[in-house]
Amino acid sequence: MICNSCKNSKFKLLYRIKKFPVFWGAIPKKELKKIKSYPFELSFCKKCGLVQQSKRLAEKIINKVYTAEYYNCPSPVISGMGVSEIEKFIEFFKRCKNQPGKILEIACFDGYLLKRLKIYKWDVFGCDPCSSTNIAIKLLGNRRIKRVFFKKGVYPSESFDAVVFRNLLEHIYNPNIFLKDVSDSLKKGGKIFIDVPNLKEVIKLGGFGLFFHQHITYFTINSIRILLERNGFKITNYYEGKPNLFVEATKTKKIKKSKFKNKDNKILNKLSKQSIFMKDKALGYFEDKKINNIVIFGSSALATTLIGSLSKKQLSKVKLVVDNDTEKQNKYLCGSNFKISHPQKILNISYDLIFITSHFFSDQIITSLKSLGIDISKVKSI
């Protein structure tokens, strides 16, 4: 194993799962048996502190997930889920005070962000291989959106004033090559805008249900700075948010490969203990003898992780799985035989607990439960 940033080969183990499905969340019933599980292991580079998978799968296995018709994250355009996080990013983007120009979003998904940036006079373009890109095409047109993986040559050199990639860099197998390709598509002095999970916040949350095969690398501001400077970018603005880290960086002529050191050692060493604590907290509800009928709210990575951690006896307490996202309803929670229903179905059953399996959308979910007239005293989250 070699560090994705500094090429060091000395690592320390942080987190391990014996088996975890290559896909998580909601999938059609006919695809259930096709989803394979593999070991998952996370370590950090002793030299620069970058956290990455130390037993990563072949890239072609992961790419099949992204291009599968059943690959679905919540669509902000359709469901409204995730809009608040995109709006946080837009506020950061606006604070950077760049003059509108030609902008590319790599992994543009359903086109929500591009549509918003268009309001601010940006000339918007996007690419993404996933099926939800069809939504972006309907919003912005075939000329502006390409349903392909980004790489050098997809767009002419020095085409864009700015390039955005949200929730993408953590998925990239070779970030050095990716950043060089991005640099090629940028004009001189062009900007990149990055949105990645903030590892400091992930550690505070314990990591349980937040690690999976699709995320190859995890960043702090220190580790992302080293990676960017080694590839000819200088950070000009950043915001360490909850849950994500936002970065603005400028293309420079300098490739910095001077000495650097791991500044995150203390927080990284907390991860293993925090993960065990959060897992025990979640399983505690399923071990409680007074709780026998449980509704799981959210077909997330956390839900898939939780289901895989339950014993048969604990699993028998799950009476219903629901989700607000209409794209997920009537599909099945990966790793289980639970059909995902509309939250209104909660009103038709007897339950002791509604357990929210979302680290980041709990407030939105609680608001939607209140609108259904549900007793919030029976609602818990991790």
C-alpha positions in Angstrom: 0.0 0.0 0.0 1.2 3.5 -0.9 -0.1 6.8 0.4 -2.5 8.5 -2.1 -0.7 11.8 -1.5 2.9 11.5 -0.4 3.7 7.9 -1.6 4.8 6.8 1.8 4.3 3.1 2.7 4.1 3.2 6.5 0.5 3.2 7.9 -1.4 2.7 11.2 -4.7 0.8 11.3 -7.7 2.8 12.4 -10.9 0.8 11.6 -11.9 -2.6 10.3 -15.1 -4.4 9.3 -15.0 -8.1 8.4 -17.5 -7.8 5.6 -19.4 -4.8 4.2 -21.5 -4.7 0.9 -20.0 -2.9 -2.0 -23.3 -1.0 -2.3 -25.5 0.4 0.4 -28.9 2.0 0.7 -31.9 1.2 -1.5 -31.8 -1.2 -4.4 -34.4 -3.1 -6.5 -35.3 -6.6 -5.1 -34.0 -8.4 -8.2 -30.5 -6.9 -7.5 -30.3 -8.0 -3.8 -28.4 -11.2 -4.4 -25.9 -9.6 -6.9 -24.5 -7.3 -4.2 -21.3 -8.8 -2.9 -19.6 -8.0 0.5 -15.9 -7.5 1.1 -13.6 -6.8 4.0 -13.1 -3.1 4.8 -10.1 -1.6 6.4 -9.0 2.0 7.1 -5.5 3.3 8.0 -3.6 6.6 8.1 -0.3 7.5 6.6 2.3 8.0 9.4 4.1 10.6 7.3 1.4 13.1 6.1 -1.7 11.9 8.1 -3.8 11.1 5.0 -6.6 8.5 5.9 -7.3 5.9 3.2 -8.6 2.4 2.7 -5.8 -0.1 3.2 -7.8 -3.0 1.6 -9.4 -1.2 -1.3 -11.3 -3.0 -4.0 -10.4 -3.0 -7.7 -11.5 0.3 -9.3 -13.6 -1.5 -11.9 -15.8 -3.0 -9.1 -16.6 0.4 -7.7 -17.2 2.0 -11.1 -19.9 -0.6 -11.7 -21.7 0.8 -8.7 -21.6 4.4 -10.0 -23.0 3.4 -13.4 -25.7 1.0 -12.1 -29.2 2.2 -12.7 -30.0 1.5 -9.1 -27.2 3.8 -7.8 -29.1 6.5 -5.9 -28.2 9.2 -3.4 -31.0 11.5 -2.4 -31.8 13.8 -5.3 -32.1 17.4 -4.1 -34.1 18.3 -7.2 -36.7 15.5 -6.6 -36.8 15.0 -2.9 -35.3 18.1 -1.4 -32.9 16.0 0.7 -29.4 17.4 0.9 -30.5 20.9 -0.2 -29.4 22.5 3.1 -25.8 21.1 2.6 -25.6 22.4 -1.0 -26.8 25.8 0.2 -24.0 25.9 2.8 -21.5 25.3 0.0 -23.1 28.0 -2.2 -22.7 30.5 0.7 -19.0 29.6 0.9 -18.7 29.9 -2.9 -20.2 33.4 -2.8 -17.9 34.5 0.1 -14.9 33.7 -2.2 -16.1 36.6 -4.4 -15.0 35.3 -7.8 -16.2 37.0 -11.0 -18.6 34.8 -13.0 -17.1 32.8 -15.8 -17.2 29.4 -17.4 -17.5 26.7 -14.7 -17.5 22.9 -14.7 -19.0 20.7 -12.0 -17.5 17.2 -12.0 -20.0 14.6 -10.7 -22.8 17.1 -11.1 -25.4 14.5 -10.2 -28.9 15.9 -10.7 -27.7 19.4 -11.6 -29.1 21.2 -8.6 -25.9 23.2 -7.9 -25.4 24.1 -11.5 -28.9 25.4 -11.8 -28.3 27.6 -8.7 -24.9 28.9 -10.0 -26.6 29.8 -13.3 -28.7 32.4 -11.4 -25.4 34.1 -10.4 -24.5 34.4 -14.1 -22.0 31.5 -14.3 -21.7 29.7 -17.6 -22.4 26.2 -16.3 -21.3 22.7 -17.5 -21.3 19.3 -15.9 -20.4 15.7 -16.3 -21.3 12.5 -14.3 -21.8 8.9 -15.4 -24.7 8.1 -13.0 -28.3 7.7 -14.0 -29.4 10.8 -12.1 -27.4 12.9 -14.6 -30.5 12.5 -16.8 -32.3 14.9 -14.4 -29.5 17.5 -15.0 -29.8 17.1 -18.7 -33.5 17.9 -18.5 -32.7 21.0 -16.4 -29.8 22.3 -18.4 -29.7 20.5 -21.8 -27.5 18.0 -23.6 -25.0 20.7 -24.7 -24.0 21.5 -21.1 -24.2 18.1 -19.5 -22.2 14.9 -20.4 -23.0 11.5 -18.9 -19.4 10.4 -18.7 -16.6 9.9 -16.1 -14.3 13.0 -16.1 -10.7 12.6 -17.4 -8.2 14.6 -19.4 -9.5 15.1 -22.9 -13.2 15.1 -22.1 -12.9 18.9 -22.3 -10.2 20.9 -24.2 -7.2 22.2 -22.2 -7.7 25.5 -20.4 -11.5 25.5 -20.9 -12.7 26.7 -17.5 -12.3 29.6 -15.1 -13.4 27.3 -12.2 -14.0 23.6 -11.6 -16.2 22.3 -8.8 -16.2 18.8 -7.3 -18.4 18.1 -4.4 -18.5 14.7 -2.7 -16.1 13.4 -5.3 -12.4 13.6 -4.3 -12.9 11.0 -1.5 -14.0 8.5 -4.2 -11.0 9.0 -6.5 -8.5 6.1 -6.6 -5.5 8.3 -7.7 -6.1 11.9 -6.6 -2.7 13.0 -8.0 -3.7 12.0 -11.6 -7.2 13.4 -11.1 -5.9 16.8 -9.9 -3.4 17.0 -12.8 -6.4 16.3 -15.2 -8.4 19.0 -13.5 -5.5 21.4 -13.8 -5.3 20.7 -17.5 -8.9 21.8 -18.0 -8.4 25.0 -16.0 -7.2 28.4 -17.4 -4.1 30.0 -15.8 -4.9 31.2 -12.3 -8.2 29.2 -12.4 -9.9 28.1 -9.2 -11.1 24.7 -7.9 -13.8 24.4 -5.3 -13.8 21.2 -3.2 -16.5 19.8 -0.9 -15.5 16.6 1.0 -16.5 15.0 4.3 -14.7 16.7 7.2 -12.8 13.9 8.9 -12.6 15.8 12.2 -16.4 15.8 12.3 -16.6 12.1 11.2 -14.3 11.2 14.1 -16.6 13.2 16.5 -19.5 11.2 15.2 -17.6 8.0 15.8 -17.3 6.8 12.3 -20.0 4.1 12.7 -22.0 4.0 9.5 -19.8 6.6 7.8 -17.2 4.4 6.3 -17.8 2.3 3.1 -16.0 1.0 0.0 -16.9 3.9 -2.2 -14.9 6.4 -0.1 -11.2 5.7 -0.8 -9.7 8.7 1.1 -10.8 10.9 4.0 -9.5 14.4 4.5 -8.7 17.0 7.2 -7.6 20.5 6.2 -4.0 19.5 6.9 -4.0 16.4 4.7 -5.9 18.1 1.8 -3.5 21.0 1.9 -0.5 18.7 1.4 -2.2 16.9 -1.5 -3.1 20.2 -3.3 0.3 21.8 -2.8 1.9 18.7 -4.3 -0.2 19.1 -7.4 0.2 22.8 -8.1 -2.7 24.3 -6.1 -2.7 26.8 -3.3 -5.5 27.0 -0.8 -7.0 30.6 -0.8 -10.1 29.9 1.3 -11.5 27.1 3.4 -14.3 26.4 5.9 -14.2 23.4 8.3 -17.9 22.8 8.5 -20.3 20.2 10.0 -20.2 17.7 8.3 -18.2 18.9 5.3 -15.0 20.7 4.6 -15.1 23.4 1.9 -11.9 24.5 0.0 -11.1 27.1 -2.6 -7.7 26.7 -4.2 -5.9 28.5 -7.0 -3.9 26.9 -9.8 -0.2 27.9 -9.5 3.0 27.2 -11.3 4.6 25.8 -8.1 4.6 22.1 -7.3 5.5 21.9 -3.6 7.1 18.7 -2.5 9.1 20.0 0.5 9.0 18.6 4.0 5.6 18.2 5.7 4.3 16.4 8.7 1.2 14.7 10.2 -0.6 17.3 12.3 -3.6 15.1 12.9 -2.1 12.3 15.0 -4.0 13.0 18.2 -7.5 13.2 16.6 -6.9 10.2 14.4 -6.0 8.0 17.3 -9.5 8.8 18.8 -11.3 7.1 16.0 -11.2 3.5 17.1 -12.6 4.2 20.6 -15.3 6.6 19.2 -16.5 4.1 16.7 -16.9 1.3 19.3 -18.8 3.8 21.6 -21.2 4.9 18.8 -21.8 1.3 17.7 -22.6 0.3 21.3 -25.0 3.3 21.6 -26.9 2.2 18.5 -27.1 -1.4 19.4 -28.2 -0.5 22.9 -31.7 0.3 21.6 -32.0 -3.2 20.1 -30.8 -4.8 23.3 -33.3 -3.0 25.5 -36.0 -5.5 26.7 -38.6 -2.8 26.8 -38.2 -2.1 23.1 -39.6 -4.8 20.8 -41.0 -3.0 17.8 -38.6 -0.7 15.9 -39.0 1.5 12.8 -35.8 2.4 11.0 -36.0 5.8 9.3 -33.4 6.2 6.5 -32.0 3.8 3.9 -28.5 5.1 4.4 -25.0 3.7 4.8 -25.6 3.8 8.5 -28.7 1.7 8.1 -26.8 -0.9 6.0 -24.0 -0.9 8.7 -26.5 -1.2 11.5 -28.4 -4.1 9.9 -25.1 -6.0 9.3 -24.3 -5.5 13.0 -27.5 -6.9 14.5 -28.0 -10.5 15.7 -31.0 -12.5 14.5 -32.9 -11.7 17.7 -32.2 -8.0 17.4 -33.1 -8.0 13.7 -36.5 -9.5 14.5 -37.4 -6.2 16.3 -37.2 -4.3 13.0 -40.9 -4.0 11.9 -40.5 -1.3 9.2 -38.0 0.6 7.2 -39.0 4.0 5.8 -37.5 6.9 3.8 -38.7 10.3 2.6 -37.0 9.9 -0.8 -39.6 8.7 -3.2 -36.8 7.3 -5.4 -36.0 4.8 -2.6 -39.5 3.7 -1.7 -40.6 0.2 -2.8 -36.9 -0.8 -3.1 -35.0 -2.8 -0.5 -32.4 -1.9 2.1 -29.1 -3.4 1.0 -28.0 -6.2 3.2 -31.6 -7.1 4.2 -35.0 -8.2 3.0 -36.7 -5.1 4.3 -38.8 -3.2 1.8 -38.6 0.6 2.1 -41.9 2.3 2.6 -43.3 5.8 2.7 -43.2 7.3 6.3 -47.0 7.5 6.4 -47.0 3.7 6.9 -45.7 4.3 10.4 -49.3 5.4 11.3 -50.6 2.0 10.5 -48.4 0.0 12.9 -47.6 -0.3 16.6 -44.1 0.6 17.5 -41.9 1.4 20.5 -39.2 3.3 18.8 -38.4 5.1 15.5 -34.6 5.0 15.1 -33.2 7.6 12.6 -30.3 6.2 10.7 -28.9 9.5 9.4 -26.0 11.4 10.9 -26.8 14.6 8.9 -30.5 14.8 8.2 -32.0 14.2 11.6 -33.5 17.6 12.0 -35.3 17.4 8.6 -36.6 13.9 9.4 -37.9 15.0 12.8 -39.7 17.9 11.2 -41.3 15.5 8.7 -42.4 13.2 11.5 -44.0 16.0 13.4 -46.0 16.9 10.3 -47.4 13.4 10.4 -48.5 13.9 14.0 -46.0 11.3 15.4 -45.0 11.4 19.0 -41.4 12.6 18.9 -40.6 11.2 22.4 -40.4 7.8 20.7 -37.9 9.0 18.2 -34.1 8.5 18.7 -31.0 8.9 16.6 -27.4 7.8 16.9 
